[in-house]
Amino acid sequence: MFDQAVTIYNIKGQRVKQLLNEQVVAGRYAVMWNGTDSSGRTVSSGLYFARIEQGNKHRIHKMMLMK
């Protein structure tokens, strides 16, 4: 088992929502973001970043939210 976290950030680098933060076993997973912040409010269209952390490694993916 290892720690895994998926966090969404806006263009200013502010955390919008944490989608996942738990220990998981190795395998394939799918995580979906519905375009809301941590309070459940819909965010505006624009550029967002998903930071994926797996153990001591991380990756950042760029996303465009369009309504």
DSSP file (Angstrom, degrees, kcal/mol; ACC not computed):
  #  RESIDUE AA STRUCTURE BP1 BP2  ACC     N-H-->O    O-->H-N    N-H-->O    O-->H-N    TCO  KAPPA ALPHA  PHI   PSI    X-CA   Y-CA   Z-CA
    1    1 A M              0   0    0      0, 0.0     2,-0.3     0, 0.0    24,-0.2   0.000 360.0 360.0 360.0 148.2    0.0    0.0    0.0
    2    2 A F  E     -A   24   0A   0     22,-2.4    22,-2.8    20,-0.1     2,-0.2  -0.974 360.0 -94.9-146.0 159.7    1.1    3.6   -0.7
    3    3 A D  E     -A   23   0A   0     -2,-0.3    52,-2.7    20,-0.2     2,-0.4  -0.526  39.4-177.0 -75.7 139.5   -0.2    7.1   -0.2
    4    4 A Q  E     +AB  22  54A   0     18,-2.5    18,-2.2    -2,-0.2     2,-0.3  -0.999   4.3 176.8-138.7 137.9   -2.0    8.7   -3.1
    5    5 A A  E     -AB  21  53A   0     48,-2.2    48,-3.1    -2,-0.4     2,-0.4  -0.998  13.2-167.0-140.9 142.7   -3.5   12.2   -3.4
    6    6 A V  E     +AB  20  52A   0     14,-2.1    13,-2.4    -2,-0.3    14,-1.5  -0.986  17.1 176.8-129.3 120.0   -5.1   14.1   -6.2
    7    7 A T  E     -AB  18  51A   0     44,-2.2    44,-3.1    -2,-0.4     2,-0.4  -0.974  20.5-142.4-128.9 138.4   -5.6   17.9   -5.7
    8    8 A I  E     -AB  17  50A   0      9,-3.3     8,-3.1    -2,-0.4     9,-1.3  -0.847  20.0-174.4-101.0 133.5   -7.0   20.5   -8.1
    9    9 A Y  E     -AB  15  49A   0     40,-2.9    40,-2.6    -2,-0.4     6,-0.2  -0.922  17.8-129.8-124.0 150.7   -5.4   24.0   -8.2
   10   10 A N  E >   - B   0  48A   0      4,-2.3     3,-1.8    -2,-0.3    38,-0.2  -0.300  42.2 -88.2 -87.8-178.8   -6.4   27.2  -10.0
   11   11 A I  T 3  S+     0   0    0     36,-0.6    37,-0.1     1,-0.3    -1,-0.1   0.738 127.4  57.8 -64.3 -23.8   -4.1   29.3  -12.2
   12   12 A K  T 3  S-     0   0    0      2,-0.1    -1,-0.3     1,-0.0     3,-0.1   0.503 119.4-108.9 -83.2  -4.7   -3.1   31.3   -9.2
   13   13 A G  S <  S+     0   0    0     -3,-1.8     2,-0.3     1,-0.3    -2,-0.1   0.575  71.7 143.1  87.2  10.2   -1.8   28.2   -7.4
   14   14 A Q        -     0   0    0      1,-0.1    -4,-2.3     2,-0.0     2,-0.3  -0.658  57.9-110.3 -85.3 138.5   -4.7   28.2   -4.9
   15   15 A R  E     +A    9   0A   0     -2,-0.3    -6,-0.3    -6,-0.2    23,-0.1  -0.522  36.1 177.0 -69.9 127.7   -6.1   24.8   -3.9
   16   16 A V  E     -     0   0A   0     -8,-3.1    22,-1.8     1,-0.3     2,-0.3   0.847  62.2 -17.7 -96.2 -48.2   -9.6   24.4   -5.3
   17   17 A K  E     -A    8   0A   0     -9,-1.3    -9,-3.3    20,-0.2     2,-0.6  -0.967  48.7-135.8-162.6 141.5  -10.4   20.8   -4.2
   18   18 A Q  E     -A    7   0A   0     -2,-0.3   -11,-0.2   -11,-0.2     3,-0.1  -0.919  21.0-179.4-101.8 118.8   -8.8   17.7   -2.9
   19   19 A L  E     +     0   0A   0    -13,-2.4     2,-0.3    -2,-0.6   -12,-0.2   0.787  66.1  11.8 -88.0 -30.0  -10.3   14.7   -4.7
   20   20 A L  E     +A    6   0A   0    -14,-1.5   -14,-2.1    11,-0.1    -1,-0.3  -0.992  50.8 159.4-152.6 137.7   -8.3   11.9   -3.1
   21   21 A N  E     +A    5   0A   0     -2,-0.3     2,-0.3   -16,-0.2   -16,-0.2  -0.537  43.0  99.6-159.0  86.2   -6.0   11.5   -0.1
   22   22 A E  E    S-A    4   0A   0    -18,-2.2   -18,-2.5    -2,-0.1     2,-0.4  -0.956  71.6 -85.3-159.0 171.9   -5.7    7.9    1.1
   23   23 A Q  E     +A    3   0A   0     -2,-0.3     2,-0.3   -20,-0.2   -20,-0.2  -0.764  48.9 177.5 -88.9 134.3   -3.7    4.8    1.1
   24   24 A V  E     -A    2   0A   0    -22,-2.8   -22,-2.4    -2,-0.4     2,-0.2  -0.908  28.7-115.7-133.8 160.5   -4.3    2.5   -1.9
   25   25 A V        -     0   0    0     -2,-0.3     0, 0.0   -24,-0.2     0, 0.0  -0.611  52.7 -79.9 -89.7 158.4   -3.0   -0.8   -3.2
   26   26 A A  S    S+     0   0    0     -2,-0.2     2,-0.3     2,-0.0    -1,-0.1  -0.269  84.2  88.2 -59.0 141.6   -1.2   -0.8   -6.6
   27   27 A G  S    S-     0   0    0     -3,-0.1     2,-0.4     2,-0.0    -3,-0.0  -0.952  77.4 -53.8 158.0-173.0   -3.6   -0.8   -9.6
   28   28 A R        +     0   0    0     -2,-0.3     2,-0.3     2,-0.0    -2,-0.0  -0.793  50.0 179.7 -98.2 139.0   -5.5    1.4  -12.0
   29   29 A Y        -     0   0    0     -2,-0.4     2,-0.4     2,-0.0    -2,-0.0  -0.964  18.0-149.5-136.7 152.6   -7.8    4.1  -10.7
   30   30 A A        -     0   0    0     -2,-0.3     2,-0.4     2,-0.0    -2,-0.0  -0.989  12.0-173.0-123.3 133.7  -10.1    6.7  -12.2
   31   31 A V        -     0   0    0     -2,-0.4     2,-0.4     2,-0.0   -11,-0.1  -0.993   6.2-161.8-126.7 131.8  -10.9   10.0  -10.4
   32   32 A M        -     0   0    0     -2,-0.4     2,-0.5   -13,-0.1    -2,-0.0  -0.942   5.8-155.4-119.3 135.8  -13.4   12.5  -11.8
   33   33 A W        -     0   0    0     -2,-0.4    -2,-0.0     1,-0.1   -14,-0.0  -0.924   3.4-159.0-107.5 129.7  -13.8   16.2  -10.9
   34   34 A N        -     0   0    0     -2,-0.5     3,-0.1     2,-0.1    -1,-0.1   0.253  49.7 -99.6 -94.3  13.6  -17.2   17.7  -11.4
   35   35 A G  S    S+     0   0    0      1,-0.3     8,-2.5     7,-0.1     2,-0.3   0.759  83.5 121.1  80.1  25.5  -16.0   21.3  -11.6
   36   36 A T  B     -D   42   0B   0      6,-0.3    -1,-0.3     1,-0.1     6,-0.2  -0.822  56.6-125.3-117.8 160.0  -16.8   22.3   -8.0
   37   37 A D    >   -     0   0    0      4,-2.6     3,-1.8    -2,-0.3   -20,-0.2  -0.254  45.9 -83.1 -90.1-174.1  -14.6   23.7   -5.2
   38   38 A S  T 3  S+     0   0    0    -22,-1.8   -21,-0.1     1,-0.3   -22,-0.0   0.663 130.3  54.8 -68.1 -15.4  -14.3   22.2   -1.7
   39   39 A S  T 3  S-     0   0    0      2,-0.1    -1,-0.3   -22,-0.0     3,-0.1   0.442 119.9-107.4 -94.0  -1.5  -17.5   24.0   -0.6
   40   40 A G  S <  S+     0   0    0     -3,-1.8     2,-0.3     1,-0.3    -2,-0.1   0.477  74.2 138.0  90.2   2.9  -19.5   22.5   -3.5
   41   41 A R        -     0   0    0      1,-0.1    -4,-2.6    -5,-0.0    -1,-0.3  -0.609  60.2-109.5 -83.1 142.7  -19.7   25.8   -5.5
   42   42 A T  B     -D   36   0B   0     -2,-0.3    -6,-0.3    -6,-0.2     2,-0.2  -0.516  33.5-139.4 -69.7 133.0  -19.3   25.6   -9.2
   43   43 A V        -     0   0    0     -8,-2.5     3,-0.1    -2,-0.2     2,-0.1  -0.517  22.5 -99.9 -91.0 162.7  -16.0   27.1  -10.4
   44   44 A S        -     0   0    0     -2,-0.2    21,-0.1     1,-0.1    -1,-0.1  -0.323  43.5 -87.2 -79.6 162.6  -15.6   29.3  -13.4
   45   45 A S  S    S+     0   0    0     -2,-0.1     2,-0.3    19,-0.1    21,-0.2  -0.334  78.6  88.0 -62.3 149.1  -14.3   28.2  -16.8
   46   46 A G  E    S- C   0  65A   0     19,-2.0    19,-3.1    -3,-0.1     2,-0.4  -0.967  75.5 -33.4 153.8-167.1  -10.5   28.4  -17.1
   47   47 A L  E     + C   0  64A   0     -2,-0.3   -36,-0.6    17,-0.2     2,-0.3  -0.727  53.2 172.8 -91.9 131.6   -7.2   26.7  -16.7
   48   48 A Y  E     -BC  10  63A   0     15,-3.0    15,-3.2    -2,-0.4     2,-0.4  -0.904  20.4-139.6-133.6 161.1   -6.7   24.3  -13.7
   49   49 A F  E     -BC   9  62A   0    -40,-2.6   -40,-2.9    -2,-0.3     2,-0.6  -0.976   3.5-152.0-125.9 137.3   -4.0   21.9  -12.6
   50   50 A A  E     -BC   8  61A   0     11,-2.9    11,-2.6    -2,-0.4     2,-0.6  -0.947  10.0-159.0-108.0 119.6   -4.3   18.4  -11.2
   51   51 A R  E     -BC   7  60A   0    -44,-3.1   -44,-2.2    -2,-0.6     2,-0.6  -0.888   7.3-165.5 -99.6 120.5   -1.4   17.4   -8.9
   52   52 A I  E     -BC   6  59A   0      7,-3.0     7,-2.3    -2,-0.6     2,-0.5  -0.931   3.3-168.9-110.4 118.0   -1.2   13.6   -8.6
   53   53 A E  E     +BC   5  58A   0    -48,-3.1   -48,-2.2    -2,-0.6     2,-0.4  -0.924   9.1 177.9-111.3 129.9    1.0   12.4   -5.7
   54   54 A Q  E >   -BC   4  57A   0      3,-2.8     3,-1.9    -2,-0.5     2,-0.4  -0.912  65.5 -53.5-132.1 103.7    2.0    8.7   -5.5
   55   55 A G  T 3  S-     0   0    0    -52,-2.7   -53,-0.0    -2,-0.4   -50,-0.0  -0.532 122.5 -19.3  64.6-122.1    4.3    7.9   -2.6
   56   56 A N  T 3  S+     0   0    0     -2,-0.4     2,-0.3    -3,-0.1    -1,-0.3   0.266 124.8  84.6-100.6  11.4    7.2   10.3   -2.9
   57   57 A K  E <   -C   54   0A   0     -3,-1.9    -3,-2.8     2,-0.0     2,-0.3  -0.804  54.9-175.2-109.8 152.9    6.6   11.1   -6.6
   58   58 A H  E     -C   53   0A   0     -2,-0.3     2,-0.3    -5,-0.2    -5,-0.2  -0.994   9.9-167.6-146.5 155.6    4.3   13.6   -8.1
   59   59 A R  E     -C   52   0A   0     -7,-2.3    -7,-3.0    -2,-0.3     2,-0.4  -0.963  11.8-146.7-135.8 152.5    3.0   14.8  -11.5
   60   60 A I  E     -C   51   0A   0     -2,-0.3     2,-0.4    -9,-0.2    -9,-0.2  -0.990  12.0-167.1-124.9 129.4    1.1   17.9  -12.6
   61   61 A H  E     -C   50   0A   0    -11,-2.6   -11,-2.9    -2,-0.4     2,-0.3  -0.945  16.7-133.3-117.3 136.0   -1.5   17.8  -15.4
   62   62 A K  E     -C   49   0A   0     -2,-0.4     2,-0.3   -13,-0.2   -13,-0.2  -0.686  26.3-174.7 -86.6 138.4   -2.9   20.9  -17.1
   63   63 A M  E     -C   48   0A   0    -15,-3.2   -15,-3.0    -2,-0.3     2,-0.5  -0.984  18.9-147.7-135.1 145.1   -6.7   21.0  -17.6
   64   64 A M  E     -C   47   0A   0     -2,-0.3     2,-0.6   -17,-0.2   -17,-0.2  -0.962  12.4-156.3-112.3 119.6   -9.1   23.4  -19.3
   65   65 A L  E     +C   46   0A   0    -19,-3.1   -19,-2.0    -2,-0.5     2,-0.4  -0.856  16.9 179.8 -96.2 120.9  -12.6   23.6  -17.8
   66   66 A M              0   0    0     -2,-0.6    -2,-0.0   -21,-0.2   -22,-0.0  -0.975 360.0 360.0-124.5 134.8  -15.1   24.8  -20.3
   67   67 A K              0   0    0     -2,-0.4    -1,-0.1     0, 0.0    -2,-0.0   0.392 360.0 360.0-106.9 360.0  -18.8   25.4  -19.7
